[in-house]
Amino acid sequence: MTHYAVPGEARPGHAILTSREPLRTALALAAAGVPVLPLRKNKRPFANCPACSGSACGDRPHMKTPGPCQCPAPCHAWAAATTNRAVIASAAWAAAWRSAGGVGYHPGGCGLTVVDLDNPAAVSWAQATLRATRTVPTTRGQHWIYRGVMQSANGVRPGVDIKSRMAYARWLGPGTGAMTTLPDTVRALVAREEATPRRAGVASSLPERGTWSRRVAHGCRHTEAYVNTGLRRGLDLVAACKESGAGSQAFGVARFLAAQHARCPGPCDLESVGRQIVAAAVAVGVPEPYARRAVANGFHTGLGRAA
């Protein structure tokens, strides 16, 4: 797959890439495999047309809730992004381009993740914490671009957003520096949810701590004793994070345990393992949705897949 940096690397000063005309920039990016969409002058996507307003059309087929939308206009924000030149230059998109203030692109659609650093403090944090990669200056901070796809999330820490799947980013130029592979430290930002003291009476549908059984995991190459020993140790690590860090610990435990099964023919019933890790995180105050996300990302990473 052709990636985001290719246009700038191939033609560092070419007029098409530095033009103020959004349509020309969009066509050049699309030719390099970057899905694009027009942005308004306020840096946001154009509003849905009346037929698509309120998801009445069923939304785009590749959104979270697949639907039948065939609208030719650039509706549905990031989901409208495309590399199809005929669509980008179509009459249905022409009005948007005439009033556009810039070009957006879908990072996940071209195999990328953008760490959006919104202020100097966030940039300083990234420089001290994250693996160096290609950077693009923004109005107030920087975009750090990594090869790899993950779940998007806003506010993962002060001044830091993650834009990859189901998100758009502004095209602000090719940037500088060598692009590197998405590190686990960035994935953990989305999985991470610091624990807070659990309020009395909070109900959960999650199961109590149990054991892993080969009855379901008949394709696993490990013994029950081996898996359950690792699982118990992992659950204890999560349970020990009573004040903070349980979300991050759940991610790490899930990643480690999944890696042990990466070469198994399967099935290994990681679902039951995951439910117990989530339950342990919830028990010390991590909101259930965040705990589930941390474990899912940990499993994907441990198994060597894109989250």
Secondary structure, 3 states (H helix, E strand, C coil): CCCCCHHHHHCCCCHHHHCCCHHHHHHHHHHCCCCEEEECCCCCECCCCCCCHHHCCCCCCCCCCCCCCCCCCCCCHHHHCECCHHHHCCHHHHHHHHCCCEEEECHHHHCEEEEEECCHHHHHHHHHHCCCCEEEECCCCEEEEEECCCCCEEEEECCEEEECCCCCEECCCCCECCCEECCHHHHHHHHCCCCCCCCCCCCCCCCCCCCCCCCCCCCCCCCHHHHHHHHHHHHHHHHCCCCCCHHHHHHHHHHHHHHHCCCCCCCCCHHHHHHHHHHHHHHCCCCHHHHHHHHHHHHHHHCCCCC
